[in-house]
Amino acid sequence: MKYYLTVLSLVFFITSSAFSQEKVVKYKVSSGETINQIAQKFKVTPFDIYQLNPDARTGLVPNSVLLIPTKTGEAKKEVAETKTAVASGKEIIHEVQPKETFWSIEHKYGITDEALKAANPVLEKDGVQIGQKLVIPAKGSTPKAAAKPAKEKGPEKYVFHDVQPKETKFGIAKQYNMTVDELEKRNPDIVNSLPVGYRLTIKGTAPKTESAPVETAKAIESKKPVETSKKAVSYMDYQVKPKETLYSLGRVFHLSQDELVALNPSLSEGLKEGMILKVPAGYVAPAPIVAAQVPAEKPIESTWNKPVENTGGGGIKIIDKVKSTENENVEIVELSKKKGANERKKVVLLLPFNMAKVQSDTSGTANRIKNDKFLNMTLDFYSGAMMAIDSARTLKLPIDVAIYDSQETKTTSNVSSLSSKLQDADAVIGPFYQSNAEAAANTLRMYNVPVISPLSKDSANPIENLYQTIPSNDVIRNSMFDYMRSKNGNIIAVVDKKKESVINYIKQNQKGVAFATLTETGGLDAANLKSLLLPNRMNYVVMETGNTAMVKTTIKALLDSQKSCQVQLVILEPNSTLDTDEISFDNLVKLKLMYPSVTRESDEQSVLIYEKQYRLKNKANPTTYATRGFDVTFDTMMRLVQGKTFQETADLMTTQQVDNKFQYYRKEDGGHANKGVYILYYDSDLTLKVAN
């Protein structure tokens, strides 16, 4: 034991000495300190600290120790040394590490794709393999293979990609030999969604021009740029926040990206979190809707002109669905206002603006809007809801809308004080938190007012007038198994021993599913898996594991079996292991990877119109929360103009909006929940398609 302690002490001493030689110091975190404060204290950026302390991104723990670069940071030094070595004319041998790609290696050594492949011809055939030793040619050396003229090499420094309809992040990443993680790091705006027409940065750090989605190019081209150069402008310092991009900063400060780079030449080397930029003073981030417009007690009310019977034209046309009574099949119909349904309806939105907190914030409203994630989510949802209200106005629907600040925390709200204003509503959307939505439903139960919970994923208590709009995890899983059984599939489960909850769920709820045998070491018995496949039926293999070796074994076994039977790979929830270079995306496509989802990606005309109108109004692409705000609000209003109550339409109609499907059902213990789930799969053209 003493021997091991001695060895560990020696290792620690050597490591500490190495750090001291690299001018890295240790710093103990005090209670309440932030990364920004520590970065300012040592005159470095948060990015530099995160490079040496990746775990710090999830939060700082008091008394924990951080490694702080005292000059430019270890990561920057490594890059500088690498570039110096390459520039000196000497070749370098590089051993490929996990998750490395063509792009990451070329970027690290500052060489072109053709130079790397010319020095390593095997790459053309086999690609990058973990553990492979590559020859890194000297920077500026002429490749032995046919070299392109210098004028053709220049443009390779910057590579952009405009997102086309039906393209996915997986498909684009594989097209450029990147991982999805690398693609998202270079383009933080696409983490939540991938807007059609968005211009992605693939290589290089030159400022990209704003791309216009295919459907809206002409409209955006006609807009006049903001003329800032003719005005006398004062400047201020601005620290770059996490996930900000040149594109988002350009919108914030009303500057083109070229103008930002002109003011801050260091941006030509890339935008990094924590950088201090010179920007025009007096600008604030434009919120989708200004929160200050919403008073705490007085509602925003819209009273539109009386409707006319002809409701055609001019509005956003959403295709909705009515559920058939036979085998849960869905028949597509157009849902519009029923003739004669002219009785005015009232919809109330309870949104957590928490104006009292915003107004009392000494840092200012603009600063709170920038930094308060919950408020940003609320504003995004509100911006989508306002799009739905505008659509209803265009369609001349007989609806009045009132919006109140619900003043929410996780356990409190002001719903009880608003009770008298809610009793005559035909539907109430909100509050956001589950406990508050249930309190509202209980308060309004005697008045038979439906309360629609728009965002909570929690399982609801049995309250007759409460409607959960987000399907629960079990409902999502059940939908996947229901689909496989509807196709008379042979269902096999490959589940790692660590996934006890999945094993228990399948055993208790999905009878007849065969489990593939695992080896004594916990790996997959490939021969046993193959023996469970049937030649005359579609074989659905549900794989639930984060173990890379088990994933590879499963995929190989299924690819081998495709010669003799039909197989399709299925997952029940997102699996980060599949998003690595160790797992071939081409193989996932060959197996038509399938999974359940509460949202979809669509290029239907109605969806494109919504996205176009949102961009024109808000000067930004809709976020997931904005689209959900539209879907929930528009769906609620359209149900109320069918000549039936909301409750009656919930029992009869399955509707589909931009991203979300609403297929309400009565729970056995009371209340309603949504089982509107999409079954998505990767098709041979690398696009996601809806199976159901």
Helices and strands as residue ranges (DSSP letters): H 2-21, E 24-28, H 35-42, H 46-52, G 54-58, E 65-69, H 74-87, E 92-95, H 102-109, H 113-119, H 122-126, E 133-136, H 150-153, G 154-157, E 159-162, H 169-175, H 180-186, G 188-190, E 199-203, G 214-216, H 217-221, E 235-239, H 246-252, H 257-263, G 265-269, E 276-280, G 291-293, E 300-302, E 319-323, E 330-334, E 345-351, H 355-360, H 365-371, H 373-394, E 399-405, G 416-418, H 419-422, E 427-429, H 434-444, G 445-447, E 451-453, E 466-468, H 473-486, E 490-495, H 500-509, E 514-515, H 526-532, E 539-544, H 548-561, E 567-570, G 576-578, H 585-590, E 594-597, H 605-618, H 624-640, H 646-652, E 653-656, E 661-662, E 664-666, E 672-674, E 678-682, E 688-690
